[in-house]
Amino acid sequence: MYEAAIGLEVHLHLKTRTKAFCGCQADYFGAPPNTHTCPVCLGLPGSLPVPNKKAVEFGLRLALALGSRIPERLVFHRKNYFYPDLPKNYQISQYDLPLGQGGSLPLGERTVRIKRLHLEEDAGKSLHLEDRTLLDLNRAGSPLIELVTEPDLKSPEETRLFLQRIQALVQTLGISEASPEEGKMRADVNVSVRRAGEPLGTKVEIKNLNSFKSVQRALEYEIRRQTEILRRGERVKQATLGFEEGSGKTYPMRTKEEEADYRYFPEPDIPPVPISREWLEAIRQDLPELPWEKEGRYQALGIKAQDAEVLAYTPSLARFLDRALSLGQASPQALANWLLADVAGLLNDRGLTLEQTRLTPEGLARLVALFERGEITSRVAKELLPEVLEGKDPEALVRERGLRVVADEGALRAVVAEVIAAMPEAAESVRQGKLKALDALVGQVMRRTKGQAKPELVRRFLLEALGVG
């Protein structure tokens, strides 16, 4: 029996206004190539880097959220290696005194240990054409957090879930958009395969995976590849691999670098940055409720465990739900049901996100409250939802169109009698015990009342009128 051991190196672009060590605008997505550059991020002689305080603060927020150990001072190092899109031929990073060491992230019944997280600058981007390579250095110098885990992950599916949890955490903290499609969240994967119970095997690294799906597919292939090598009695060779989306296979890129290859040494142009306890405490006090804390609160409110998990780890839904709950109009589980089923279904059909609609927490809460109080039927609520999604007031719609539930039992019994008279064959089938025919009668009553009668009340009145116990 073979098993995998998986560790991650997650690169998160920080949501700062400027780059890590210069004043260039950090939001380069969609900008013309090489328009967000300056002598510092281009590594021109005589230019001097200055650390971005907001980037350091964002890194500290993440370290505190994960329970990492934080040093008393921040030290930057030069990591030396050559790539065409790295203008200085070295990267300003951190080595033996990272921003955070240790810590963990909850994942189901257990936790994944964090080895370290550190602040560094990103490289530029290469575009490889048939006969030449083009460079776009807008991204060069952008602030990154690199988060490194211990090899605690056990499967491609679990790895994908962990990445989604990290994405939710940094979005909740407000430090990164963490959007893989914009290159603002990337992952390198370290994976080894071993027989169950044996020491860790030889790991390989799969570089620059830019979607959760790619991570999962690359791991599925690589675990199969390594397992077959071991079954043949051969040894896995340590290497750095790429992943080809089309074939779904990994391929060799280069021999894996060791720590010594990078020739780390302290960055001479940046003195150590002190991290005072007062500064750290102010950041700690400003932390929002974390997703796993939110999940526990939702469950305590009576929301089902599975629903609470989805809502807590989807920041946009969590913000929306919290505002709706604060109004005190609808029950927590009912709001959860509508958000995760009816609202989600409409958004999926229209290809929209919640933020792209005019749906407000107040609007949804009022609609759900109308249904919970029995003032409108489920059918009416569902029919009104698309208009509420466009910003319309559900109470006004109900009032203007006369959509409140038919509460006059006498009037409803009269409609029941009319339907029985109009559908004698269906009525006789029900009298003979064929209760499936009852649905046709219920449907007709609902049509005549424009969906404003309670279905359970209609069924009871029909059964009484037909003499069926």
Secondary structure as GFF3:
##gff-version 3
##sequence-region A 1 469
A	DSSP	beta_strand	2	13	.	.	.	ID=ss1
A	DSSP	alpha_helix	53	65	.	.	.	ID=ss2
A	DSSP	beta_strand	73	74	.	.	.	ID=ss3
A	DSSP	beta_strand	77	80	.	.	.	ID=ss4
A	DSSP	beta_strand	90	93	.	.	.	ID=ss5
A	DSSP	beta_strand	100	101	.	.	.	ID=ss6
A	DSSP	beta_strand	104	107	.	.	.	ID=ss7
A	DSSP	beta_strand	110	121	.	.	.	ID=ss8
A	DSSP	beta_strand	125	128	.	.	.	ID=ss9
A	DSSP	beta_strand	133	136	.	.	.	ID=ss10
A	DSSP	beta_strand	143	149	.	.	.	ID=ss11
A	DSSP	alpha_helix	156	173	.	.	.	ID=ss12
A	DSSP	three_ten_helix	180	182	.	.	.	ID=ss13
A	DSSP	beta_strand	185	195	.	.	.	ID=ss14
A	DSSP	beta_strand	204	209	.	.	.	ID=ss15
A	DSSP	alpha_helix	212	231	.	.	.	ID=ss16
A	DSSP	beta_strand	240	244	.	.	.	ID=ss17
A	DSSP	beta_strand	249	254	.	.	.	ID=ss18
A	DSSP	three_ten_helix	259	262	.	.	.	ID=ss19
A	DSSP	beta_strand	265	266	.	.	.	ID=ss20
A	DSSP	beta_strand	273	274	.	.	.	ID=ss21
A	DSSP	alpha_helix	277	285	.	.	.	ID=ss22
A	DSSP	alpha_helix	291	300	.	.	.	ID=ss23
A	DSSP	alpha_helix	305	312	.	.	.	ID=ss24
A	DSSP	alpha_helix	315	326	.	.	.	ID=ss25
A	DSSP	alpha_helix	332	337	.	.	.	ID=ss26
A	DSSP	pi_helix	338	343	.	.	.	ID=ss27
A	DSSP	alpha_helix	344	350	.	.	.	ID=ss28
A	DSSP	three_ten_helix	354	356	.	.	.	ID=ss29
A	DSSP	alpha_helix	361	372	.	.	.	ID=ss30
A	DSSP	alpha_helix	378	389	.	.	.	ID=ss31
A	DSSP	alpha_helix	394	401	.	.	.	ID=ss32
A	DSSP	alpha_helix	409	422	.	.	.	ID=ss33
A	DSSP	alpha_helix	424	431	.	.	.	ID=ss34
A	DSSP	three_ten_helix	435	437	.	.	.	ID=ss35
A	DSSP	alpha_helix	438	448	.	.	.	ID=ss36
A	DSSP	alpha_helix	455	465	.	.	.	ID=ss37
###
